[in-house]
Amino acid sequence: MQPIYADKLSAAQLAELATCYRTTQSIRVRTRAQMILLSAEQHLVTHQIASIVRKDEQTVRRWLRRYQAEGVAGLEDAPRPGGVSKTTPAYRARLLELVRRRPRAVGQPFSLWTLQRLAKVMAEETGLRVCDETVRRALKARGIVLSRPSIKSPAPIPNTR
């Protein structure tokens, strides 16, 4: 197989790669940027790069080709398959309004919110039924976590005998 190298990269391209390598939060993107940098700066071939980054030689080839085709943006993970979110921005906004108010203030017969109660009330209001896990994720995305209330047991009855 013919060796593959990153083409002669300009100073701007090398700087962009170096910035990506230093600042990315994704270990996978960092490793991919490292592969390109090793090829471009040190002129290493795929089997040498593979041994350094502890990846398969085919993996190194794939990322070198992808970088040549798409640049730094090509080092990011491709979107994963999955369903489109059922919740709309209006649904999430109403959910935040509800969770920030006490249940009794919005006409509910209980005093604390649970994920199940929020999902049920939202389904009644919007007609959109989602599981409590979807509600939990929507709240967590906004930094809200429902915690279980702590129930303290009453003081023990003193022994009068």
TANORLIN-V309612 format. One record per backbone hydrogen bond with DSSP energy under -0.5 kcal/mol. NH is the residue of the N-H (numbers start at 1). CO is the residue of the C=O. Records with the same first field share a line. If there is no record, write none. Layout:
NH->CO + CO
This chain:
14->10
15->11
16->12
17->13
18->14
19->15
20->16
21->17
22->18
23->19
24->20
27->25
30->26
31->27
32->28
33->29
34->30
35->31
36->32
37->33
38->34
39->35
40->36
41->37
42->37 + 38
43->39
44->38
48->45
49->45
50->46
51->47
52->48
53->49
54->50
55->50
60->56
61->57
62->58
63->59
64->60
65->61
66->62
67->63
68->64
69->65
70->66
71->67
73->70
74->71
75->72
76->73
92->88
93->89
94->90
95->91
96->92
97->93
98->94
99->95
100->96
101->98
105->102
106->102 + 103
107->104
108->103
118->114
119->115
120->116
121->117
122->118
123->119
124->120
125->121
126->122
127->123
128->122
129->127
130->128
134->131
135->131
136->132
137->133
138->134
139->135
140->136
141->137
142->138 + 139
143->140
144->139
145->143
151->149
152->150
160->158
